[in-house]
Amino acid sequence: MTTAHVILGDGIAGSSAAETIREAAPDADVTVITEEGEPLYNRILIKEFAKGKLPEAPIAIHEEEWYDERDIDLRLNTRVTSVDTDSQTVETDDGETIAYDKLLVATGGTPIGLPVENSDADGIHHFWTFEDARRIRQHASEAETGVVVGAGLLGIDLAAICGAQGVDAEYLMRGNRWWRYALTLDGAEMIHEALRDLGVTPVFESGIERFEVDDDGHVSGAIDSNGEFHDAEFAAVAVGLDYNTEFLQETPVELDDGIVVDEHMRTNVENVYAAGDLTRYFDVILDERAQNGSWGSAKEQGAVAGQNMVADEPAATFRYVPTYSITHFEFPFLSFGHPTLGDQSAQRTYSDEEWRRLTFKDGRLIGGVLVGDLSQQSAFKRIIRQERPVGDQTDLLLEPEVDLDALAAPAVEQ
Ligand SMILES: Cc1cc2nc3c(=O)[nH]c(=O)nc-3n(C[C@H](O)[C@H](O)[C@H](O)COP(=O)(O)OP(=O)(O)OC[C@H]3O[C@@H](n4cnc5c(N)ncnc54)[C@H](O)[C@@H]3O)c2cc1C
């Protein structure tokens, strides 16, 4: 009897699981359901498309033929509305009931709107899909003024799009710096200066009180939390994600701002797995539950889930150090591991455009941010994977070149 594998979501997590399952189980039934109208594309690159720097074609990863060739049943434009874990079935918005033996939930998240007046006006954008990118590219190429809200990794993409498209934009941030959970002011100032070089003005200790609209209901400006008016024909908001789990509400699957899974991507319900941005997974290196929104992590979780779904027992473990890079500036930027967590940190400035910050938990390196010089990233990722006790050796770790032999011995051999 063939096993029916049903995958919800055709992002990188779902698609990587489908590929893994097909390779490991040539006879299995594999169905992938996505509410988007196009198969997997490179979500990382849609910002370059929205900047006007890339055409559409290189952003696609898989054509529909890719699924046909692998005998994977791809359902585009199909929204999952509910799951019944007793009967092991999935309902879709076109009224179909699909039975599964193994289910993978890889439906990611949806950007949250701001709870302020006029936040759904025309011309106010959120950014997650290729369709969003097409709208943003078109509108940004026409607009002269704009505001961006959300001082994180997605907000800065929107700011950079404004810069590239010649929108005279103000970037409103709640605190005194960009990504205040991972950067101190020393590192953030380099980013602020680079934003100004792109033509984007950072505005600190700010936020949106409400949007103003014109007679056609199109955004015309924003009143910030200090009562200041900002002219804006274009507005973009990136203040977090709601995880797409509403179809699991009536099931016993454990939810906690995402789906709770172990290090094998298993939920608490038999035959139900989850992978990608929406997991609250057990991180075996951190030794605690964690969440991570990055392409590489989602891809690896999909592969781990796929192997375990086929093996029917834990055959693979998610043990991974994620990275996230920003390529909008003259200098490179990379965050790795978990730069917003930990109980200790160390930082050093090397030049006007070179800075490093490292975070530690219980004396072990768990993450960091590199600005300007990424040459040590492999060494740092290795130290994290080796779980070395290095918290009392921060001077060595802040040397321009890290001497791995000079550090305390690894706790875990690679
Ligand atoms: C603009 C942008 C830039 C980014 N840049 C970077 C970067 O530089 N580096 C990096 O590492 N990461 C980056 N990321 C994050 C990265 O893209 C995500 O971490 C990754 O795509 C998550 O993959 P996923 O498969 O978990 O979820 P998603 O890619 O969100 O895929 C989930 C899929 O499920 C579908 N779905 C949702 N609900 C349902 C439903 N009810 N029924 C059917 N289908 C449903 C969605 O439509 C979607 O296609 C960026 C993200 C964005 C938006």
The ligand as an SDF file (V2000), in Angstrom:
LIG
                    3D

 53 58  0  0  0  0  0  0  0  0999 V2000
   10.9260   40.0630    1.2760 C   0  0  0  0  0  0  0  0  0  0  0  0
   11.5930   38.9650    2.0380 C   0  0  0  0  0  0  0  0  0  0  0  0
   12.9760   38.9160    2.1050 C   0  0  0  0  0  0  0  0  0  0  0  0
   13.6130   37.9140    2.8180 C   0  0  0  0  0  0  0  0  0  0  0  0
   14.9820   37.8820    2.8250 N   0  0  0  0  0  0  0  0  0  0  0  0
   15.6020   36.8550    3.4310 C   0  0  0  0  0  0  0  0  0  0  0  0
   17.0350   36.7560    3.4020 C   0  0  0  0  0  0  0  0  0  0  0  0
   17.7290   37.6260    2.8490 O   0  0  0  0  0  0  0  0  0  0  0  0
   17.6240   35.6900    4.0010 N   0  0  0  0  0  0  0  0  0  0  0  0
   16.8930   34.7140    4.6150 C   0  0  0  0  0  0  0  0  0  0  0  0
   17.4540   33.7430    5.1240 O   0  0  0  0  0  0  0  0  0  0  0  0
   15.5210   34.7870    4.6800 N   0  0  0  0  0  0  0  0  0  0  0  0
   14.8800   35.8280    4.0980 C   0  0  0  0  0  0  0  0  0  0  0  0
   13.5110   35.9150    4.1550 N   0  0  0  0  0  0  0  0  0  0  0  0
   12.7740   34.9140    4.9570 C   0  0  0  0  0  0  0  0  0  0  0  0
   12.5740   33.6250    4.1570 C   0  0  0  0  0  0  0  0  0  0  0  0
   12.0860   33.9160    2.8950 O   0  0  0  0  0  0  0  0  0  0  0  0
   11.6080   32.7340    4.9460 C   0  0  0  0  0  0  0  0  0  0  0  0
   12.2360   32.4030    6.1780 O   0  0  0  0  0  0  0  0  0  0  0  0
   11.2670   31.4550    4.2010 C   0  0  0  0  0  0  0  0  0  0  0  0
   10.7720   31.7350    2.9210 O   0  0  0  0  0  0  0  0  0  0  0  0
   10.2380   30.6480    4.9900 C   0  0  0  0  0  0  0  0  0  0  0  0
    9.8550   29.5460    4.2560 O   0  0  0  0  0  0  0  0  0  0  0  0
    8.5760   28.6870    4.6610 P   0  0  0  0  0  0  0  0  0  0  0  0
    8.5140   27.6040    3.6300 O   0  0  0  0  0  0  0  0  0  0  0  0
    8.6300   28.3360    6.0880 O   0  0  0  0  0  0  0  0  0  0  0  0
    7.3190   29.6830    4.5240 O   0  0  0  0  0  0  0  0  0  0  0  0
    6.7730   30.5210    3.2970 P   0  0  0  0  0  0  0  0  0  0  0  0
    7.8530   30.8300    2.3310 O   0  0  0  0  0  0  0  0  0  0  0  0
    6.0290   31.6650    3.8910 O   0  0  0  0  0  0  0  0  0  0  0  0
    5.7590   29.5310    2.5700 O   0  0  0  0  0  0  0  0  0  0  0  0
    4.5210   29.1810    3.1060 C   0  0  0  0  0  0  0  0  0  0  0  0
    3.5470   28.9060    1.9830 C   0  0  0  0  0  0  0  0  0  0  0  0
    2.3180   28.3840    2.5210 O   0  0  0  0  0  0  0  0  0  0  0  0
    1.2250   28.9870    1.8760 C   0  0  0  0  0  0  0  0  0  0  0  0
    0.0300   28.9460    2.7410 N   0  0  0  0  0  0  0  0  0  0  0  0
   -0.2000   29.6690    3.8660 C   0  0  0  0  0  0  0  0  0  0  0  0
   -1.4090   29.3600    4.3840 N   0  0  0  0  0  0  0  0  0  0  0  0
   -1.9520   28.4220    3.5790 C   0  0  0  0  0  0  0  0  0  0  0  0
   -3.1830   27.7120    3.5840 C   0  0  0  0  0  0  0  0  0  0  0  0
   -4.0920   27.8760    4.5360 N   0  0  0  0  0  0  0  0  0  0  0  0
   -3.4150   26.8440    2.5630 N   0  0  0  0  0  0  0  0  0  0  0  0
   -2.4890   26.6400    1.5770 C   0  0  0  0  0  0  0  0  0  0  0  0
   -1.3010   27.2820    1.5300 N   0  0  0  0  0  0  0  0  0  0  0  0
   -1.0420   28.1660    2.5160 C   0  0  0  0  0  0  0  0  0  0  0  0
    1.7140   30.4110    1.6230 C   0  0  0  0  0  0  0  0  0  0  0  0
    0.9500   31.0260    0.6150 O   0  0  0  0  0  0  0  0  0  0  0  0
    3.1610   30.1680    1.2100 C   0  0  0  0  0  0  0  0  0  0  0  0
    3.2830   29.9240   -0.1700 O   0  0  0  0  0  0  0  0  0  0  0  0
   12.8430   36.9260    3.4760 C   0  0  0  0  0  0  0  0  0  0  0  0
   11.4430   36.9800    3.4210 C   0  0  0  0  0  0  0  0  0  0  0  0
   10.8170   37.9780    2.7100 C   0  0  0  0  0  0  0  0  0  0  0  0
    9.3150   38.0370    2.6390 C   0  0  0  0  0  0  0  0  0  0  0  0
  1  2  1  0
  2  3  1  0
  2 52  2  0
  3  4  2  0
  4  5  1  0
  4 50  1  0
  5  6  2  0
  6  7  1  0
  6 13  1  0
  7  8  2  0
  7  9  1  0
  9 10  1  0
 10 11  2  0
 10 12  1  0
 12 13  2  0
 13 14  1  0
 14 15  1  0
 14 50  1  0
 15 16  1  0
 16 17  1  0
 16 18  1  0
 18 19  1  0
 18 20  1  0
 20 21  1  0
 20 22  1  0
 22 23  1  0
 23 24  1  0
 24 25  2  0
 24 26  1  0
 24 27  1  0
 27 28  1  0
 28 29  2  0
 28 30  1  0
 28 31  1  0
 31 32  1  0
 32 33  1  0
 33 34  1  0
 33 48  1  0
 34 35  1  0
 35 36  1  0
 35 46  1  0
 36 37  1  0
 36 45  1  0
 37 38  2  0
 38 39  1  0
 39 40  1  0
 39 45  2  0
 40 41  1  0
 40 42  2  0
 42 43  1  0
 43 44  2  0
 44 45  1  0
 46 47  1  0
 46 48  1  0
 48 49  1  0
 50 51  2  0
 51 52  1  0
 52 53  1  0
M  END
$$$$
